[in-house]
Structure formats: C-alpha cells, structure tokens
C-alpha cells in the first residue's frame, strides 16, 4: 500500500525491469494513459495498482503512480498493464 515517511505518504517502491529487458525504441505516451498494472514491491509483494502509462517500448511500459513529491515510476512488462477506461457520469 505504501508507508508514511515523516509527514508525507510514500507509495511502495517497485522493482523495475533492467534496461536490457525493456526492448526499444522507447516512445512517450502523450497524454499519459490511465492504466492498471501489476508491480512487484521491493518487499516481494505483488500488487495491482492504478497508474499512468508515460512511456512504452515493444516489451515494457513505464508507469507512474502517486502524486506530487510522492510520485514514483517503474518499468513493467507490457503484459502486466491494462488500459483503464475512464467513466464519466452525467446527471
């Protein structure tokens, strides 16, 4: 889930794929796409999170979650990411 560090919330740190595993070329995702992705934390826990895809290659996606100073990013396998559909409610 995350932890508190002093007076702010810090999201879980995730293990990122090494550069050699990411494939190429890397392209920016503009605007960032809302996604749900599986990450593995440094504590060895697998967790599905809501994030934003900010870059992608043929094999991997760079996702970002959290906000402000607590935002963090990591590379995950492309198969671990599913696009989230933003649903708007109209009155």
MIRO-541813 format. One record per residue: residue in one letter; z, y, x of N, C-alpha, C, O, CB in turn. Coordinates in pm, 1 decimal. Atoms other than C-alpha are relative to their C-alpha. Glycine has a CB too. Layout:
  aa       n.w       n.v       n.u      ca.w      ca.v      ca.u       c.w       c.v       c.u       o.w       o.v       o.u      cb.w      cb.v      cb.u
   A         Z         Y         X         Z         Y         X         Z         Y         X         Z         Y         X         Z         Y         X
...
// end
This chain:
  aa       n.w       n.v       n.u      ca.w      ca.v      ca.u       c.w       c.v       c.u       o.w       o.v       o.u      cb.w      cb.v      cb.u
   X       0.0    -119.1      82.6       0.0       0.0       0.0       0.0     124.4      86.3     -76.7     217.2      60.6     119.8       0.4     -93.6
   X     -11.9    -116.5     -84.3      94.0     244.6     269.5     145.3      21.2      34.9     231.6     -57.4      -4.2     -58.6     123.6     -68.3
   X    -138.2     -29.1     -36.5     404.3     400.0     413.7      19.4     150.2      11.7     -76.6     227.0      18.8      38.0     -70.0     132.2
   X     -30.0    -141.9     -18.5     579.0     731.6     445.6      24.6      24.0     147.4      96.7     -52.0     212.1     123.0      44.4     -85.3
   X     -25.3     -41.1    -136.3     570.6     899.6     781.5      49.3     142.8      -7.4     -26.8     234.7     -37.8    -127.6     -13.7      90.7
   X     -68.8    -128.4      15.4     816.0    1188.6     786.7     -13.2      48.0    -143.1      46.4     -11.3    -233.0     -56.5     105.4      97.7
   X       6.7     -55.7     134.9     720.2    1397.3     484.8    -136.0     -19.9     -65.8    -168.5      50.8    -161.2      32.7     146.6       3.8
   X     130.9      21.8      61.3     373.0    1260.8     406.4     -30.1    -148.1     -12.2      25.1    -231.3      59.9    -109.6      69.2      80.9
   X      41.5     136.6      27.1     213.1     945.7     274.7    -111.8     -38.1      95.6    -206.7      38.2     113.2     -45.2     -16.3    -146.9
   X     101.3      48.5     -92.7       9.9     743.1     524.2     -53.7    -132.1     -52.8      23.7    -225.7     -72.4      57.7     -16.2     144.1
   X      56.3     125.4      50.7    -231.3     475.3     397.0       7.4    -109.8     106.2      25.7     -82.5     224.8    -146.1      20.8     -44.7
   X      -0.2     112.5     -93.9    -238.2     128.0     551.6    -109.0      18.0     104.5    -218.5      65.1      73.8     -19.3    -133.4     -74.6
   X     102.2       0.2    -103.2    -418.8     108.2     882.4     -75.1    -131.2      -9.7     -14.7    -237.3     -25.2      61.5      20.0     142.0
   X      82.6     119.0      14.0    -706.8    -134.6     867.7     -64.9     -34.8     132.8     -84.9      51.0     218.8    -106.9      20.3    -108.1
   X      72.0      47.3    -117.8    -875.8    -343.6    1132.8    -147.0      31.6     -22.8    -204.1      -8.1    -124.4      23.1    -154.5      25.4
   X     139.9     -40.1      11.1   -1224.3    -200.7    1192.6     -88.9     -97.6      76.6     -47.6    -154.2     177.8     -19.8     143.7      52.5
   X      95.7      85.1     -70.9   -1530.6    -402.3    1291.0     -36.5      62.4     134.2     -45.8     184.8     144.2    -127.1     -22.4     -85.4
   X      44.2     -55.4    -128.2   -1632.1    -365.7    1656.5    -143.2      52.4     -11.1    -219.1      10.1     -98.3       9.6    -106.6     111.6
   X     132.7     -63.2       0.7   -1942.9    -160.3    1731.2    -112.3    -103.6       1.3    -212.6     -86.1     -67.8     -14.7      93.4     120.3
   X     104.9     101.9     -12.0   -2145.1    -471.6    1820.7     -25.9     -72.1    -132.1    -136.3    -122.4    -153.2      37.9    -101.5     106.9
   X      14.2      72.3     126.6   -2087.6    -622.4    1473.7     -60.6      85.1    -110.4    -100.8      31.8    -213.8     134.0     -51.7     -44.9
   X      41.5     -91.2     107.6   -2197.2    -315.8    1275.2    -149.3      -2.0     -27.7    -190.5      35.2    -137.6      41.2     139.9      33.7
   X     144.2      -6.8      20.3   -2571.5    -351.6    1319.7     -47.3     144.1      14.1      29.3     231.7      54.4     -38.7     -56.7    -138.3
   X      50.7    -135.5     -12.8   -2792.6     -48.4    1314.2    -132.3      12.1     -70.6    -184.8     -89.6    -115.7     -13.9      39.8     146.3
   X     -61.2    -129.2     -33.6   -2919.6     207.9    1265.0     102.3      42.2    -105.3     100.8      -7.7    -217.9    -108.2     108.2      14.0
   X    -102.4     -51.8      91.2   -2627.2     393.1    1105.6     -54.6     124.5     -68.4    -107.5     214.3      -3.0     133.3      31.9      75.9
   X      42.5    -117.9      76.5   -2710.8     639.8     828.0     117.5      51.0     -83.0     201.2     -27.0    -128.5    -121.8     -33.6     -92.0
   X    -103.9     -60.3      83.5   -2484.3     881.6     642.7     -29.0     -27.8    -147.1    -144.9     -32.7    -188.3       9.4     152.3      25.4
   X      11.7      14.8     145.0   -2420.7     821.2     272.7      33.4     136.3     -58.8     148.9     178.8     -56.6      95.6    -114.3     -57.1
   X     -22.0    -135.3      51.9   -2465.8    1161.0     109.8     -53.6       9.4    -141.5    -171.0     -19.8    -163.9     -67.3     106.0      90.4
   X    -144.4     -22.9     -12.2   -2294.0    1232.7    -114.7      72.7    -132.8      12.4      18.0    -236.8     -24.7      53.9      79.7    -121.2
   X     -76.3     124.3     -12.2   -2020.8     977.4     -37.9       6.2     -74.1    -134.2      25.8     -13.0    -239.3     142.5      29.6      51.0
   X       3.7      81.6     121.9   -2035.3     689.9    -288.6     136.7     -62.4     -27.3     199.9    -115.5      64.0    -107.5    -110.4      11.9
   X    -126.6      65.1      33.0   -1725.6     568.3    -474.7     -16.7    -152.5       3.8    -109.5    -207.0     -55.8      50.1      45.8    -139.9
   X       8.2     145.4     -15.6   -1660.1     203.0    -384.9     138.5     -63.3     -11.7     241.1       4.3      -3.9     -63.9     -36.2     135.5
   X    -120.2      82.5     -15.9   -1401.9     -74.5    -399.5     -31.4     -91.9     116.3    -138.1    -153.1     121.0      37.9     -81.4    -133.3
   X      27.7      77.5    -121.0   -1368.0    -253.6     -68.6     121.4     -81.2      41.9     235.7     -41.5      19.4     -43.0      92.1     113.9
   X    -106.2      82.0     -56.3   -1167.6    -530.8      90.8      23.2      42.5     143.6     -70.9      55.9     221.8     -34.8    -150.8      -8.4
   X     -37.1     -30.8    -137.9    -980.0    -436.2     406.4     104.7    -101.4      45.2     171.1    -163.8     -37.5      54.0     146.6      13.2
   X    -110.0      78.1     -57.5    -751.1    -631.5     638.0      85.5      98.1      78.1      37.6     165.6     169.2     -52.1    -118.8      92.3
   X     -90.7     -93.6     -66.1    -446.6    -432.7     745.2      42.9     -55.6     135.6      27.0    -174.5     163.3     123.7      28.1     -88.5
   X     -49.5      42.9    -130.3    -300.3    -444.3    1093.8     114.3    -100.3     -14.6     141.0    -178.0      77.1      46.3     121.0      81.6
   X    -106.9      96.5      26.9     -12.1    -639.6     937.8     -56.4    -135.8     -42.6      20.5    -229.2     -65.1      93.9      54.0    -108.6
   X      63.7     125.6      35.6    -265.9    -913.9     848.0     -15.0     -23.9    -149.1     -46.1    -135.4    -190.8      76.0    -110.7      58.2
   X      13.8      12.9     144.8    -272.8    -847.1     472.6    -140.0      40.0     -42.9    -195.1     138.3       6.7     104.8      85.7     -72.8
   X     128.6     -36.7      59.1    -599.2    -847.1     277.6      29.2      80.6    -125.6     112.6      41.9    -207.4     -87.9    -126.8     -32.4
   X     -26.2     -88.9     113.1    -613.1    -565.3      24.4    -130.8      60.7     -47.7    -215.8      98.2      33.1     100.8     111.2      38.5
   X     116.9     -66.2      58.2    -877.1    -428.7    -214.5      40.2     141.8     -35.4     140.7     163.7    -103.0     -53.8     -76.8    -125.9
   X     -34.2    -140.8      19.1    -881.2     -50.2    -223.3    -116.4      75.5     -62.4    -231.3      31.6     -56.3      39.7      64.6     133.4
   X     103.1     -92.4      45.0   -1069.3     231.4    -390.5     -23.3      97.9     113.9      71.0     153.5     170.2      41.0      74.2    -133.5
   X      35.1     -81.6    -116.5   -1255.1     431.1    -126.9    -131.9      71.5     -25.4    -185.9      68.1    -136.0      -9.2     -87.0     128.0
   X     130.5     -64.5       1.5   -1568.2     631.6     -49.9     -80.5     -53.3     116.8     -31.3     -57.4     229.6      12.9     155.0       6.7
   X      90.2      41.2    -107.8   -1863.8     495.8     148.7     -58.9     126.3      60.4    -120.3     206.4     -10.1    -113.3     -96.9     -52.0
   X      48.7    -123.2     -63.1   -1952.7     763.8     403.9    -112.5     -23.8     100.1    -182.0      70.2     138.7     113.9      69.8      69.4
   X     111.0      36.0     -88.4   -2194.8     578.3     634.9     -25.4    -149.1     -15.9      61.9    -223.2     -61.3      30.9      36.8     149.8
   X      33.6     141.8      14.5   -2373.9     243.5     642.0    -103.8     -39.5     103.4    -182.3      42.6     150.8     -51.6     -30.2    -142.3
   X     102.1      59.2     -85.9   -2577.9      17.4     864.5     -52.0    -123.8     -73.0     -17.8    -146.9    -189.0      57.3     -36.2     144.0
   X      54.3     118.9      65.5   -2766.0    -303.7     793.5     107.7    -104.2     -30.1      90.7    -183.9    -122.4    -107.9     -61.8      86.8
   X    -102.8     102.8      16.2   -2446.1    -512.3     821.8     136.3      50.8     -44.6     218.8     -28.4     -90.2      16.2     -71.9     126.9
   X    -135.4     -50.5      24.0   -2148.6    -280.9     765.1      -2.2     135.4     -70.0    -104.6     203.6     -74.8      76.6      11.0     131.6
   X     -15.9    -127.7      69.1   -2017.8      19.2     571.4     125.2      68.2      54.9     228.6       4.1      73.5       9.8     -19.8    -155.8
   X    -115.6     -79.5     -40.6   -1787.1     296.3     692.5      61.7      56.8    -126.6      -0.6     136.8    -196.5     -39.9     114.3     101.2
   X     -66.7     -47.8     120.2   -1534.5     359.0     415.9     114.3      92.4      39.1     171.7      81.3     147.5      51.6    -118.1     -85.6
   X    -109.8     -94.2     -20.6   -1278.8     636.9     384.4      86.8      -2.0    -125.0      34.9      -5.3    -236.6     -52.9     144.9      30.4
   X     -90.8      -6.8     114.0    -970.1     643.5     163.3     118.2      86.1      38.6     139.7     117.8     155.5      46.3    -141.5     -44.6
   X    -106.6     -96.0     -21.9    -668.8     862.8     121.3     -58.1     139.8     -13.9    -175.9     155.3     -46.0      66.4     -19.8     139.5
   X      50.5    -135.9      10.6    -695.7    1239.8     120.8      71.9      90.2      99.3     182.0      60.4     145.6      16.7      53.2    -143.2
   X     -59.4     -97.8     -90.8    -629.6    1538.3     341.8      34.2     -60.2     135.0     -45.4    -134.5     192.4     124.1      59.5     -61.8
   X     -42.2      50.1    -130.6    -433.6    1460.2     658.8      26.8    -149.9      -1.3      31.5    -212.9     104.3     124.0      73.2      45.9
   X     -28.2     143.1      10.9    -361.0    1109.9     528.6    -126.6     -83.5     -14.3    -117.4    -205.3     -29.0      91.2     -25.7    -117.7
   X     124.6      75.9      14.0    -730.4    1012.3     504.0     -22.1     -86.3     124.0       9.3     -46.2     236.1    -120.7      95.5     -21.9
   X      31.9      89.7    -110.5    -838.4     718.5     716.1    -132.8     -68.3     -29.5    -174.6     -76.2    -145.0     113.3    -105.0      22.0
   X     130.5      63.5      16.1   -1167.0     538.0     773.1      -6.5    -125.2      85.9      60.2    -135.6     188.8    -114.2      97.6      37.3
   X      19.4     123.9     -75.3   -1274.6     194.1     889.8    -134.4     -61.9     -35.4    -186.6     -41.0    -144.9     114.4     -99.9     -28.0
   X     123.4      73.5      25.2   -1587.7     -17.4     922.6      34.2    -137.3     -55.5     119.7    -207.1      -0.9     -84.9     -12.5     129.2
   X     -18.3     131.9      60.8   -1601.8    -326.1     697.3    -137.8     -63.0     -21.8    -239.7       6.1     -22.9      79.4      10.2    -135.3
   X     125.6      68.8      29.1   -1866.1    -590.8     628.9     -60.2      51.5    -130.3      13.2      80.3    -224.8      22.2    -152.2      -7.9
   X      69.6     -47.2     119.9   -2125.4    -480.2     372.5      35.1     -85.1    -122.7      46.5     -31.8    -233.1    -151.8      -1.3      23.0
   X     -32.3      89.2     111.9   -2041.2    -783.2     155.3     139.9      25.7     -56.5     170.4     -19.3    -166.9     -11.2    -145.2      44.4
   X    -136.7     -29.1      45.9   -1680.1    -657.5     125.9       6.5     124.8     -87.3     114.3     164.2    -131.9      92.7      16.7     119.4
   X       3.8    -127.9      71.5   -1793.7    -342.0     -57.4     -81.2     -12.8    -128.1    -191.6     -67.2    -127.9     -59.1     110.6      89.5
   X      70.1      -6.8     129.2   -1889.6    -297.7    -423.0       4.7     143.9     -49.1     108.5     209.7     -42.1      64.0     -97.5    -105.8
   X       6.2    -137.2      52.5   -2003.1      30.7    -573.8      84.5      10.2    -126.6      79.0     -76.6    -213.8    -147.4      42.0     -29.4
   X     -81.9     -26.3     117.4   -1759.0     174.0    -826.3     -79.0      87.7     -94.1    -143.0     183.4     -50.5     134.9      66.5      38.2
   X      68.3     -81.8      99.7   -1903.1     313.2   -1146.8      99.6     102.2     -53.1     204.1      65.6    -106.7     -58.4     -87.8    -116.1
   X     -85.0    -106.5      52.6   -1750.6     648.7   -1237.7     -26.6      12.3    -150.0    -139.8      36.7    -191.7     -26.8     136.3      73.9
   X      13.4      -8.3     144.7   -1688.2     652.6   -1611.3      55.2     134.2     -46.1     169.2     169.3     -15.7      73.5    -117.9     -70.5
   X     -46.8    -127.6      54.8   -1667.4     988.3   -1785.1      22.8     -16.9    -148.1     -56.9     -78.5    -218.9    -101.4     114.7      27.2
   X     -34.4       9.4     141.9   -1501.6    1016.8   -2119.7     -34.9     131.3     -66.9       6.0     238.3     -21.9     150.5     -34.1     -20.0
   X      33.6    -120.9      75.6   -1645.9    1259.9   -2369.8      75.6      -2.3    -131.2      83.5    -106.0    -197.1    -153.4      11.1     -24.8
   X     -77.0      -4.5     123.9   -1437.1    1377.0   -2663.4     -85.3     -13.0    -123.2     -33.4     -10.8    -234.8      77.4     126.4      -7.4
// end
